[in-house]
């Protein structure tokens, strides 16, 4: 099978997931790998991934997805606030909404990804301005929970996602 793995990764989290997918695709021909834009004309299956930017994929990933025609697509992503399967499901629906008709989304995979230290610093500053703010306290907890991600289990999940997408 000819496979393309195209991803937007600002902090390296999504790149780690993409690498796990690439390793799971051993034995198949990787016709494209890296940041968009990529030529995926020869690909039979396109893995398209992004970090979560304001609740959806990045602008560059949206542009890449809009150029797909007649492709089987497997979407993946990382999210700093991914502490629930419900949230991941909502992200999957938003990412799917960026894939034009005429393509087939065969699978999705999302996992938590750590955020830059500057994010925590911003939340701490805001909390000093609004002591006891439950939403900010929750955001700090989510930041701390995300620090170890993507972890081994996340990367194994990404590899399983890749194997299942190739069979779909």
N, C-alpha and C positions, 0 to 999 in steps of 0.2 A: 504494500500500500504506500502511496506517496502522501507524505504528511508535511504540513506547514505548522510551525509553532511561532505565533506572533504575539508580542506582549509589550505592555507599557509598565515599567517598573521604576519608580522614583527612589525607593530606599533599598531595593534589592529583594524585598519579600516576594514579589510576583516573579522575579527572575529565578528565585529558588524553586518555586512551584513549577515554572517552565522547565527547569533543568530536570526535576523529578519526572515530568511528563516525557521529556526527551529520552531519559534513561529507560522509561517503560516502553518506549517505541523502538527499542533496539531490534534490529532485524528488518525494519522498514526503512524506506528511503525518505530522509528529511530533505525536502526541497527548499525550505525556507526556515530560518530560525533567527529571531531577534526582534528589535523594535520596529514598529511601522514607520514608513511604508515598506512592505515586502511584496515581491511578485509571487503570488500564490496560484497562478494560472494552472500549473501542473498538478496542484494538490488535489487529492481525492477527499481529504479530511483536513480541516483547518481548526487548530486549537488557537483560540483568541482569548487573551487574558489581559487584565488591567487591575491596578490598584483602584480602590474606590475613591472617587473624587466627587464630593458633594452628592453622594447617594447614587452615583452611576459610574460608568467607565469614563476614562479620560477623553478629552476632545480628539486627540490623535487616534485613539482606538475607535471612537465613533466614526471618524472619517474613513478609517480602514474598513470597518464593517460595512459602511454604506457602499463601498466599491465591490463588495462580494456579489457574485451572480452564480446561481446554480451550484452552490457548495454545501457540503455537509459540514456543520460547524459545531464545535464543542467549546463552550464558554467557561472561563475560569477567572477567579479573582481573589484578591486579598482585601481585608477590611480591618481597620484598627479597632472598630467597635463591634466586631463580629462575635458577640457573646451569646447569640441565640440562633438556632436553626430557622426560626421565623424571619429574622433579619436577613439571613443568607438567602432565603427563598424570595424575599422582596427584592433583593439585589439581582437575583437570577432573572426575575421578571423584567426589571428595568434594563438589564443588559440585553435580554432577548428582544426587547422593544427597539433596539438599535439595529437589529439584523433585518435587512429588507426581505420582503416576500420573494419567493423563488429560491430561497435557501432553506435548508432544514437544520434546525438546532437539535442535535442528537443527545446532548447531555450538558450538565452544568456542574461546576464544583467551586465552592468558596470556602476559605478558611481565614482565620484571624492572622493579622500581620502586625508586627510591632510598629510603633510610630516614633518619629524623631523626638529627641529630648526637648526640643524647642516647644513642642506641643504641650508637654507636661508643665514646662515653665509658664506658658501662657495661661493654662488652667489655674496654676497656683497663684499667679498674679490676680486673675479674676476672682479667685476665692478670697483673697485678702481684701478685695474691694466689696465682696458680698459674702461675709462669713456665714457659714451654715447653709449655704445654697445647696440644696439636695441634688440638683441637676449637675452642678460642677463637681460635687463630691463623687457622684456616680461616674462622671467622665474621668476623674482621676483614678477611680478603681478600675475602670475599663482599660485605661492606659497601662496600669500596672499588670493587669491580667494578660495583656497582649505582649508583654516584654519578651516572652520565651517563644513567640510564634513568628513564622511557621516552625513548628517543632517536628520531631520525627514522625509522630502520628499524622500530622497534617500532610507531610511529604509522602508518606505511605498511602494516604487517602488520595492524593493527587495521582500517584502511579496507578492505583486501582481505577480511578476515574478514567485515565487514559486507556487502560486495557479494555474497559467496558465500552468506551466511545468507539474504539476500533472495531469492536464486535457488533455495534448497533447498526 
